[in-house]
Amino acid sequence: MVSGMIETETVMPRVARPQTRTFGAGIRSDVERTGSPTMKAIYLEKRAGAEGLVAGEIPRPNPKDDEVLVKVVATAVMPTEFDWFTTFTLPFGEPRPFPVVLSHEFSGVVEALGPKVTGVSVDDDIYGLNDWFINGAQAQYCVVKASALARKPKSIGHIQSAVAPISALTAWQGLFEKAKVERGQRVLIHGAGGAVGSFAVQMARARGARVIAPISSGNFEFVRSLGADELIDYRKSWNARGPL
Ligand SMILES: NC(=O)c1ccc[n+]([C@@H]2O[C@H](COP(=O)([O-])OP(=O)(O)OC[C@H]3O[C@@H](n4cnc5c(N)ncnc54)[C@H](OP(=O)(O)O)[C@@H]3O)[C@@H](O)[C@H]2O)c1
């Protein structure tokens, strides 16, 4: 699911529309007293599912040390984030403080740099993936370690680059960290026309493997264009146990 930035186009989870309010009276008065900047965000203020999402204003994060403040242009949210351990828990098991902002992959523009950041500049177009335990990108701004972002390719827009990090990382981990795919091997890639599979086909081919893809026939042209060598229409000749 892809959603555009709050300032532009936003596609919300279909299950619920967010309520609109400003987060926590205490925080609001702090913001007013100190003049700290706020930002628009979609967030949870208690443990809940999509029905608990709120659209409002929360404090804007500050980039520390090796962190970058990103002005979000597009972000992707997974419905399963409501059930992730990291959404409501800190690394050592303590409850995570609210507000909690979902969506950890994003594309945007560098707004500000922490004092130890090198190799990236304000106004660079970048995309990346931030820490699951901190607030995500369904907001005007998010912070990310400089090591977890990359320059956005000029050949694609922000919406396309926002959906690349998690599915591409998943494909990389499966192929090379777990299966240790090498040149000359044959690789069977399920879901080759999907988010993870479309990256996996390209990565396996780039490594020099031969790719076999069980897909539905409507995806043949697309998956062949990604580099798959053998296409099998799983609706006609395949089931969970293999060829019919
Ligand atoms: N997306 C992520 O970032 C991510 C991250 C971690 C884990 N995952 C997991 O990775 C898996 C794939 O996720 P995804 O996001 O890539 O899904 P997706 O974009 O919805 O793609 C799923 C693909 O599965 C294929 N498919 C459906 N039924 C099939 C069947 N009976 N036999 C063979 N292929 C079938 C579909 O192919 P046709 O269109 O050809 O029918 C579709 O292209 C899921 O289990 C997901 O939870 C995803």
The ligand as an SDF file (V2000), in Angstrom:
LIG
                    3D

 48 52  0  0  0  0  0  0  0  0999 V2000
    6.4840   -6.6600    0.6510 N   0  0  0  0  0  0  0  0  0  0  0  0
    7.3750   -6.7020    1.6480 C   0  0  0  0  0  0  0  0  0  0  0  0
    8.1030   -5.7210    1.9020 O   0  0  0  0  0  0  0  0  0  0  0  0
    7.5410   -7.9670    2.4780 C   0  0  0  0  0  0  0  0  0  0  0  0
    8.4950   -7.9540    3.5110 C   0  0  0  0  0  0  0  0  0  0  0  0
    8.6810   -9.1230    4.2530 C   0  0  0  0  0  0  0  0  0  0  0  0
    7.9290  -10.2500    3.9840 C   0  0  0  0  0  0  0  0  0  0  0  0
    6.9790  -10.2060    2.9900 N   0  0  0  0  0  0  0  0  0  0  0  0
    6.2310  -11.4570    2.7170 C   0  0  0  0  0  0  0  0  0  0  0  0
    6.6040  -11.9090    1.4160 O   0  0  0  0  0  0  0  0  0  0  0  0
    5.4640  -12.5420    0.7850 C   0  0  0  0  0  0  0  0  0  0  0  0
    5.1690  -11.8500   -0.5490 C   0  0  0  0  0  0  0  0  0  0  0  0
    4.8410  -10.4940   -0.2460 O   0  0  0  0  0  0  0  0  0  0  0  0
    4.6380   -9.4270   -1.4110 P   0  0  0  0  0  0  0  0  0  0  0  0
    4.5060   -8.1040   -0.7330 O   0  0  0  0  0  0  0  0  0  0  0  0
    5.6830   -9.6000   -2.4410 O   0  0  0  0  0  0  0  0  0  0  0  0
    3.2160   -9.8720   -1.9610 O   0  0  0  0  0  0  0  0  0  0  0  0
    2.4450   -9.3760   -3.2780 P   0  0  0  0  0  0  0  0  0  0  0  0
    3.0600   -8.1300   -3.8360 O   0  0  0  0  0  0  0  0  0  0  0  0
    1.0040   -9.3630   -2.9280 O   0  0  0  0  0  0  0  0  0  0  0  0
    2.7290  -10.5530   -4.3070 O   0  0  0  0  0  0  0  0  0  0  0  0
    2.2690  -11.8530   -4.0290 C   0  0  0  0  0  0  0  0  0  0  0  0
    2.4290  -12.6830   -5.2790 C   0  0  0  0  0  0  0  0  0  0  0  0
    2.0780  -14.0300   -4.9310 O   0  0  0  0  0  0  0  0  0  0  0  0
    1.5700  -14.6360   -6.0880 C   0  0  0  0  0  0  0  0  0  0  0  0
    0.6590  -15.7450   -5.7280 N   0  0  0  0  0  0  0  0  0  0  0  0
   -0.5450  -15.6510   -5.1460 C   0  0  0  0  0  0  0  0  0  0  0  0
   -1.0790  -16.8670   -4.9880 N   0  0  0  0  0  0  0  0  0  0  0  0
   -0.1580  -17.7530   -5.4860 C   0  0  0  0  0  0  0  0  0  0  0  0
   -0.1300  -19.1860   -5.6100 C   0  0  0  0  0  0  0  0  0  0  0  0
   -1.1440  -19.9390   -5.1960 N   0  0  0  0  0  0  0  0  0  0  0  0
    0.9790  -19.7620   -6.1550 N   0  0  0  0  0  0  0  0  0  0  0  0
    2.0100  -19.0190   -6.5760 C   0  0  0  0  0  0  0  0  0  0  0  0
    2.0370  -17.6490   -6.4990 N   0  0  0  0  0  0  0  0  0  0  0  0
    0.9490  -17.0460   -5.9500 C   0  0  0  0  0  0  0  0  0  0  0  0
    0.8570  -13.5590   -6.8600 C   0  0  0  0  0  0  0  0  0  0  0  0
    1.1550  -13.8450   -8.1930 O   0  0  0  0  0  0  0  0  0  0  0  0
    0.1580  -13.5490   -9.4100 P   0  0  0  0  0  0  0  0  0  0  0  0
   -0.0920  -12.0600   -9.3620 O   0  0  0  0  0  0  0  0  0  0  0  0
    0.9440  -13.9810  -10.5970 O   0  0  0  0  0  0  0  0  0  0  0  0
   -1.0830  -14.3390   -9.1580 O   0  0  0  0  0  0  0  0  0  0  0  0
    1.5380  -12.2620   -6.4000 C   0  0  0  0  0  0  0  0  0  0  0  0
    2.3400  -11.7040   -7.4160 O   0  0  0  0  0  0  0  0  0  0  0  0
    4.3100  -12.4470    1.7920 C   0  0  0  0  0  0  0  0  0  0  0  0
    4.2940  -13.6400    2.5370 O   0  0  0  0  0  0  0  0  0  0  0  0
    4.7320  -11.2750    2.6790 C   0  0  0  0  0  0  0  0  0  0  0  0
    4.1660  -11.3510    3.9720 O   0  0  0  0  0  0  0  0  0  0  0  0
    6.7840   -9.1060    2.2300 C   0  0  0  0  0  0  0  0  0  0  0  0
  1  2  1  0
  2  3  2  0
  2  4  1  0
  4  5  1  0
  4 48  2  0
  5  6  2  0
  6  7  1  0
  7  8  2  0
  8  9  1  0
  8 48  1  0
  9 10  1  0
  9 46  1  0
 10 11  1  0
 11 12  1  0
 11 44  1  0
 12 13  1  0
 13 14  1  0
 14 15  2  0
 14 16  1  0
 14 17  1  0
 17 18  1  0
 18 19  2  0
 18 20  1  0
 18 21  1  0
 21 22  1  0
 22 23  1  0
 23 24  1  0
 23 42  1  0
 24 25  1  0
 25 26  1  0
 25 36  1  0
 26 27  1  0
 26 35  1  0
 27 28  2  0
 28 29  1  0
 29 30  1  0
 29 35  2  0
 30 31  1  0
 30 32  2  0
 32 33  1  0
 33 34  2  0
 34 35  1  0
 36 37  1  0
 36 42  1  0
 37 38  1  0
 38 39  2  0
 38 40  1  0
 38 41  1  0
 42 43  1  0
 44 45  1  0
 44 46  1  0
 46 47  1  0
M  CHG  2   8   1  16  -1
M  END
$$$$
